[in-house]
């Protein structure tokens, strides 16, 4: 982890099938976000859970991790003793968003770059529906094929082959 109570701790990352957000990009994301103290966080396409775990490390109240393959995030939540503040849900992200009635202060969304075209139509409508008033969404995507939401864009930054966009909902 790059900051907070778990700074310096390492995460288990499977050798294939997961593209974790690099430490440099995580540090930049949380620098842009500022305080996440007390936030209810949704980590979509969680993979190893690096983004949601970083949020918990920096003071988020709870995190929900959603991925179709949850082995790595389950292992990391257990190893870091975060089970009391984390829930891990094995589900397709779009299916989860369609079914949940919860709202979140911060949505961290890092889908596989190759699926951006297929997912954008659903995500553009479903993510804002699950966002608390004044909530924020961080989308990580390829600069060549950015994922766009119909929310006010607060900032956009590019780090090599990674584009970070931060959106804010209306208060």
ChimeraX attribute file (.defattr): number of C-alpha atoms within 10 A of each C-alpha:
attribute: neighborCount
match mode: 1-to-1
recipient: residues
	/A:1	20
	/A:2	20
	/A:3	16
	/A:4	13
	/A:5	13
	/A:6	15
	/A:7	12
	/A:8	10
	/A:9	10
	/A:10	13
	/A:11	19
	/A:12	15
	/A:13	19
	/A:14	13
	/A:15	7
	/A:16	6
	/A:17	10
	/A:18	15
	/A:19	15
	/A:20	17
	/A:21	18
	/A:22	13
	/A:23	15
	/A:24	10
	/A:25	20
	/A:26	19
	/A:27	17
	/A:28	16
	/A:29	21
	/A:30	18
	/A:31	10
	/A:32	16
	/A:33	15
	/A:34	10
	/A:35	13
	/A:36	19
	/A:37	14
	/A:38	14
	/A:39	19
	/A:40	22
	/A:41	29
	/A:42	28
	/A:43	25
	/A:44	28
	/A:45	23
	/A:46	29
	/A:47	28
	/A:48	27
	/A:49	30
	/A:50	24
	/A:51	31
	/A:52	27
	/A:53	29
	/A:54	23
	/A:55	30
	/A:56	25
	/A:57	21
	/A:58	23
	/A:59	16
	/A:60	21
	/A:61	17
	/A:62	23
	/A:63	27
	/A:64	20
	/A:65	29
	/A:66	26
	/A:67	23
	/A:68	14
	/A:69	18
	/A:70	19
	/A:71	16
	/A:72	19
	/A:73	26
	/A:74	21
	/A:75	16
	/A:76	20
	/A:77	22
	/A:78	12
	/A:79	13
	/A:80	14
	/A:81	11
	/A:82	17
	/A:83	15
	/A:84	11
	/A:85	15
	/A:86	21
	/A:87	16
	/A:88	19
	/A:89	19
	/A:90	13
	/A:91	17
	/A:92	14
	/A:93	24
	/A:94	16
	/A:95	11
	/A:96	16
	/A:97	21
	/A:98	15
	/A:99	8
	/A:100	10
	/A:101	9
	/A:102	12
	/A:103	18
	/A:104	23
	/A:105	21
	/A:106	27
	/A:107	28
	/A:108	22
	/A:109	23
	/A:110	23
	/A:111	22
	/A:112	16
	/A:113	18
	/A:114	11
	/A:115	9
	/A:116	18
	/A:117	11
	/A:118	9
	/A:119	16
	/A:120	16
	/A:121	13
	/A:122	14
	/A:123	21
	/A:124	15
	/A:125	15
	/A:126	18
	/A:127	22
	/A:128	23
	/A:129	16
	/A:130	20
	/A:131	22
	/A:132	18
	/A:133	14
	/A:134	12
	/A:135	21
	/A:136	25
	/A:137	26
	/A:138	24
	/A:139	22
	/A:140	24
	/A:141	23
	/A:142	20
	/A:143	16
	/A:144	10
	/A:145	12
	/A:146	18
	/A:147	24
	/A:148	16
	/A:149	20
	/A:150	12
	/A:151	17
	/A:152	12
	/A:153	16
	/A:154	14
	/A:155	13
	/A:156	13
	/A:157	16
	/A:158	14
	/A:159	12
	/A:160	9
	/A:161	9
	/A:162	18
	/A:163	19
	/A:164	23
	/A:165	21
	/A:166	22
	/A:167	23
	/A:168	20
	/A:169	18
	/A:170	12
	/A:171	7
